[in-house]
Amino acid sequence: MSTKVISVLVVDDELLIRMSLEEYLNDMGMDTVGVATGEEALDAVGNREFEVAIVDLHLPDMDGEDLIMQCREVLPDLRYIIQTGAFGYCPSDRLVNIGVDQSNVLTKPQRSLRSFVNMIEALAASR
């Protein structure tokens, strides 16, 4: 019996964070693509299917919430994890209306990368 590999898009302009997440998730058996900007993320979702995207809120070319809304137009079933260094961040109403709420938010730095795996697996299963 084969298990479907979960495809994850990692969007973070901080190279070390992005690479650490990619490598860890790959080691956990996931298929990852990492990008540094919102524009690169939009190109990625336009070219392949992902189950989950990990999106940093502060990107050099756009706001992470804006990116999520644009990605949703291309891949409506894509699920999201928001990663932010801003303690106390709450998703806006527009995100809550599409199912992205406080339970989808992880703060930087994350002490255990296992938190990402657990969240990704739960989100992929909910698709």
GUNUGU-325416 format. One record per atom (N, C-alpha, C): residue in three letters; x, y negated, z. Coordinates in pm, whole numbers, plus 50000, padded with zeros to 5 digits. Layout:
alaXYZ
...
This chain:
met500855011850000
met500005000050000
met500894987650000
ser500704978849903
ser501544966949895
ser500844955049960
thr501654946350017
thr501154934350080
thr501474922649989
lys500504913949967
lys500714902349882
lys501684892649949
val502644888049872
val503604878249923
val502944864549923
ile503054857550033
ile502464844250046
ile503414834049984
ser502864825749898
ser503634815449830
ser503444802049903
val504584795849942
val504544783850025
val505344772649958
leu504744760949953
leu505424748849906
leu505854740950030
val507154737750038
val507694729950149
val508044716150095
val507374705850147
val507594692050101
val508164683950216
asp509464681150207
asp510124673350312
asp511364666850253
asp511524653950273
asp512684646950218
asp513944649050300
glu513824654750420
glu515004657750501
glu515554671450460
leu516694671050393
leu517274683050332
leu517444694550431
leu518004691950547
leu518244702850642
leu516954709150692
ile515954701050716
ile514654706550760
ile514054714850648
arg514054709450527
arg513474716550413
arg514184729850390
met515514729650388
met516274741850362
met516114752050474
ser516094747450598
ser515904756650711
ser514564763750701
leu513534756050672
leu512194762050658
leu512154771950541
glu512684767750427
glu512694776650311
glu513404789850341
glu514594788850397
glu515374800950425
glu514684809850527
tyr514154803950632
tyr513474811850734
tyr512234818750676
leu511434811350602
leu510214817250545
leu510554827950442
asn511614825850364
asn512064836350271
asn512474848750347
asp513214846950457
asp513624858350540
asp512414865650598
met511324858450617
met510094864450669
met509234870550558
gly509764871050436
gly509084877650325
gly508164868850244
met508254855850263
met507414846550187
met508194841150067
asp507454836849967
asp508034830849847
asp507924815649863
thr509054808649870
thr509004794349896
thr509624786149784
val509084774249769
val509654764049681
val509754751449766
gly510904745149766
gly511084732949843
gly511304720949752
val510674709849788
val510814697349713
val510954685849812
ala511524674649762
ala511824663349849
ala510854651649838
thr510034651449732
thr509164639949710
thr507734644449677
gly506824634949689
gly505444637749651
gly505324640849502
glu506064633549420
glu506014635849275
glu506474649949240
glu507554654549304
glu508034668249282
glu506984678349328
ala506304675349436
ala505254684349486
ala504104685349387
leu503704673949331
leu502614674049233
leu503014681949108
asp504264680549066
asp504754688548953
asp504694703448987
ala505114706949108
ala505124721049149
ala503724727049151
val502754719949209
val501384725449214
val500744725649076
gly501234717448986
gly500724717748849
gly501264729248768
asn502354735248818
asn503014745948742
asn502874759948798
arg502404761048921
arg502234774448979
arg501264774049096
glu500854785749137
glu499884787349246
glu500614788649380
phe500134781649479
phe500614782949617
phe499424785649706
glu499664793049815
glu498614795149913
glu498624784150019
val499844780150059
val500004770550169
val501074760350132
ala500844747750171
ala501854737250156
ala502154731450294
ile503434730050324
ile503874723150445
ile504284709250400
val503584699150448
val503764685550398
val504224676350509
asp505374669850487
asp505844659450578
asp504994647050553
leu504634640150659
leu503794628250644
leu504514616550578
his505814615250605
his506554603650555
his507514607950445
leu507084605950321
leu507894609250205
leu508374596250141
pro509454596750065
pro510004584350010
pro509114577649906
asp508264585249840
asp507474579449731
asp505974578749757
met505504585349863
met504074584649895
met503804589950034
asp502644586450083
asp502174591250213
asp501754605850200
gly502064613950301
gly501704628050298
gly500224630550286
glu499414622050348
glu497954623750335
glu497504621350191
asp498084611250126
asp497754608649986
asp498154620549899
leu499314626249929
leu499774637949853
leu498794649449867
ile498344652049989
ile497384663050010
ile496124660749927
met495614648649927
met494394645849851
met494624647849700
gln495794644149650
gln496094646049508
gln496304660949475
cys496974668149564
cys497184682549542
cys495854689949540
arg494944685549624
arg493624691949632
arg492884691349498
glu493114680749422
glu492484679649290
glu493014690249194
val494264694249211
val494894704149122
val494654718349172
leu494854720549302
leu494664733849363
leu493684732649480
pro492394733549453
pro491394731549559
pro491494741449675
asp492024753449652
asp492104763449758
asp493404762749838
leu494294753849804
leu495554752449876
leu495274748350020
arg495954754750114
arg495834751650256
arg497064743750300
tyr496934735750407
tyr498004726550444
tyr498404727450590
ile499704725650610
ile500274723050741
ile500934709350730
ile500604700650822
ile501224687350824
ile502344687750926
gln503504682950883
gln504664682250971
gln505024667550991
thr505164663551116
thr505444649551143
thr506274647951269
gly507054637551271
gly507794633851390
gly507014624151476
ala505844620051429
ala505014610351499
ala504124617451600
phe504514616951727
phe503694622951831
phe502394615151841
gly501314622151860
gly500024615551870
gly499324613651737
tyr499924618351628
tyr499284617251497
tyr498004625551494
cys496964619751438
cys495694626851415
cys495334625451268
pro494974636251202
pro494574635351062
pro493404625751043
ser493424618650932
ser492354609250900
ser491054616750871
asp489964609450868
asp488654615350838
asp488644622250702
arg489324616350604
arg489314622450471
arg489964636350473
leu490984638250558
leu491594651550569
leu490694660950649
val490134656050756
val489234664250837
val488074669050751
asn487584660650662
asn486464664250574
asn486804675550477
ile488094677750450
ile488484688850362
ile489054700550442
gly488914700050575
gly489324711350658
gly490714710550716
val491364699050707
val492704697250765
val492544689450894
asp492654696451007
asp492434689751135
asp493664690951224
gln493514687651350
gln494644687451443
gln495324701051454
ser494584711851433
ser495184725151441
ser496164727751326
asn496154719251224
asn497064720551110
asn498324712151126
val498514705951241
val499634696751261
val500704702951350
leu501964702451304
leu503114706351383
leu504054694551391
thr504604692151510
thr505504680751527
thr506964685051512
lys507764675451465
lys509214677551453
lys509874672651580
pro510934678651623
pro511414691651574
pro510594702851635
gln510374713151559
gln509614724751605
gln510594734551669
arg510384737651794
arg511324746351867
arg511364760451810
ser510234765251763
ser510174778951711
ser509604778751569
leu510404783251475
leu509914783951337
leu508834794651322
arg508734803351419
arg507684813551417
arg506294806951415
ser506184794851470
ser504904787551467
ser504444785551324
phe505384782751234
phe505034780951093
phe504514794051034
val505194804951064
val504784817951010
val503374821351055
asn503104819951184
asn501774823051236
asn500704814551169
met500984801651155
met500024792651094
met499834795750945
ile500934798350875
ile500844801650732
ile500024814250711
glu500294824450788
glu499554837050773
glu498074834950799
ala497724827250900
ala496314824650931
ala495654816650818
leu496354806450768
leu495784798250662
leu495634806050532
ala496624814150498
ala496544822250375
ala495394832250383
ala495164837850501
ala494074847450519
ala492704840750508
ser492644827850534
ser491354820550532
ser490964815850393
arg491804818050295
arg491514813350159
arg490404821050094
